[in-house]
Amino acid sequence: MEKFEVLRSAAVPLAIENIDTDQIIPARFLKATSREGFGKNLFRDWRYDSEGNPIEGFPLNDSRYSGQILVAGKNFGCGSSREHAAWAIYDAGFRVVISSYFADIFRGNALNNGLLPLQVSDEVLQRIFQQIEADPTTEFVVDLPKQELYIPAWEERISFDIDAYKKECLINGYDDIDFLVNQKEAIEAYEKNRIWAY
């Protein structure tokens, strides 16, 4: 995974609540076992018609919007536990999803796959949608070490919570196995000292 410290980016708004994992990546695309290639089918049934033509008006097809931040309505990632949902969002180039609530399993899958689920209040979320509507080029700064979302247009900093372990993994580009491998010397030292305890 890529290391994540500070991200400066515009955002793509998706002001729909209760977006479930089947809309994020439909079940018919879950046959692959590697993480690559899912991005092209992100929100497939909302982005394209039955003949594969882009649906006009869908935010990911709107040239006004771009960036590595997806801003979504409340209760994002509900539904099934498929990890492929996080894979698809990451593979499509997003590194952050901002919402006012995330389904717990999706949040875990996102963090395990290099994607930051950044939770804000309902009020802040609506203000963000309004800001993007007024100016699609609005820049957002996500500072993971400081756990802050900075919005220069507002001159405002918004704190967010994240598990300390997952924060360390994102900053270093680790998955769970990478983290353990990085702790090899400490583990070996611990095991060596434990031998003398018996």
Solvent accessible surface area in square Angstrom, and as a share of the most:
residue,aa,sasa,rsa
1,M,71,0.32
2,E,106,0.47
3,K,147,0.62
4,F,13,0.06
5,E,93,0.42
6,V,77,0.44
7,L,23,0.11
8,R,154,0.56
9,S,13,0.08
10,A,22,0.17
11,A,0,0.00
12,V,7,0.04
13,P,16,0.10
14,L,1,0.00
15,A,73,0.56
16,I,70,0.36
17,E,103,0.46
18,N,90,0.46
19,I,1,0.01
20,D,45,0.23
21,T,3,0.02
22,D,61,0.32
23,Q,53,0.24
24,I,0,0.00
25,I,0,0.00
26,P,4,0.03
27,A,55,0.43
28,R,130,0.47
29,F,50,0.21
30,L,44,0.22
31,K,178,0.76
32,A,50,0.39
33,T,127,0.74
34,S,61,0.39
35,R,101,0.37
36,E,121,0.54
37,G,38,0.37
38,F,6,0.02
39,G,6,0.06
40,K,142,0.60
41,N,14,0.07
42,L,0,0.00
43,F,1,0.00
44,R,68,0.25
45,D,67,0.35
46,W,66,0.23
47,R,35,0.13
48,Y,43,0.16
49,D,61,0.31
50,S,122,0.79
51,E,145,0.65
52,G,30,0.29
53,N,71,0.36
54,P,88,0.55
55,I,65,0.33
56,E,168,0.75
57,G,64,0.61
58,F,19,0.08
59,P,26,0.16
60,L,40,0.20
61,N,49,0.25
62,D,29,0.15
63,S,116,0.75
64,R,130,0.47
65,Y,24,0.09
66,S,70,0.45
67,G,34,0.33
68,Q,69,0.30
69,I,0,0.00
70,L,0,0.00
71,V,0,0.00
72,A,0,0.00
73,G,3,0.03
74,K,85,0.36
75,N,40,0.21
76,F,0,0.00
77,G,2,0.02
78,C,28,0.17
79,G,63,0.61
80,S,54,0.35
81,S,65,0.42
82,R,42,0.15
83,E,60,0.27
84,H,36,0.16
85,A,0,0.00
86,A,0,0.00
87,W,28,0.10
88,A,0,0.00
89,I,0,0.00
90,Y,46,0.17
91,D,59,0.31
92,A,42,0.32
93,G,28,0.27
94,F,12,0.05
95,R,32,0.12
96,V,0,0.00
97,V,0,0.00
98,I,0,0.00
99,S,0,0.00
100,S,10,0.06
101,Y,91,0.34
102,F,0,0.00
103,A,19,0.15
104,D,106,0.55
105,I,105,0.53
106,F,4,0.02
107,R,66,0.24
108,G,28,0.27
109,N,23,0.12
110,A,0,0.00
111,L,14,0.07
112,N,51,0.26
113,N,5,0.03
114,G,3,0.03
115,L,0,0.00
116,L,1,0.00
117,P,6,0.04
118,L,0,0.00
119,Q,67,0.30
120,V,11,0.06
121,S,62,0.40
122,D,72,0.37
123,E,124,0.55
124,V,18,0.10
125,L,2,0.01
126,Q,88,0.39
127,R,78,0.29
128,I,0,0.00
129,F,22,0.09
130,Q,120,0.53
131,Q,35,0.15
132,I,1,0.01
133,E,113,0.50
134,A,86,0.67
135,D,58,0.30
136,P,28,0.18
137,T,105,0.61
138,T,7,0.04
139,E,71,0.32
140,F,0,0.00
141,V,8,0.05
142,V,0,0.00
143,D,21,0.11
144,L,0,0.00
145,P,57,0.36
146,K,134,0.57
147,Q,46,0.20
148,E,36,0.16
149,L,0,0.00
150,Y,48,0.18
151,I,0,0.00
152,P,44,0.28
153,A,68,0.53
154,W,48,0.17
155,E,147,0.66
156,E,54,0.24
157,R,140,0.51
158,I,25,0.13
159,S,92,0.59
160,F,8,0.03
161,D,131,0.68
162,I,28,0.14
163,D,82,0.43
164,A,81,0.63
165,Y,77,0.29
166,K,30,0.13
167,K,39,0.17
168,E,73,0.33
169,C,3,0.02
170,L,1,0.01
171,I,36,0.18
172,N,51,0.26
173,G,9,0.09
174,Y,43,0.16
175,D,40,0.20
176,D,62,0.32
177,I,124,0.63
178,D,58,0.30
179,F,39,0.16
180,L,105,0.52
181,V,100,0.57
182,N,86,0.44
183,Q,53,0.24
184,K,118,0.50
185,E,145,0.65
186,A,61,0.48
187,I,71,0.36
188,E,88,0.39
189,A,52,0.41
190,Y,134,0.51
191,E,96,0.43
192,K,133,0.56
193,N,104,0.53
194,R,105,0.38
195,I,121,0.61
196,W,204,0.72
197,A,68,0.53
198,Y,204,0.78
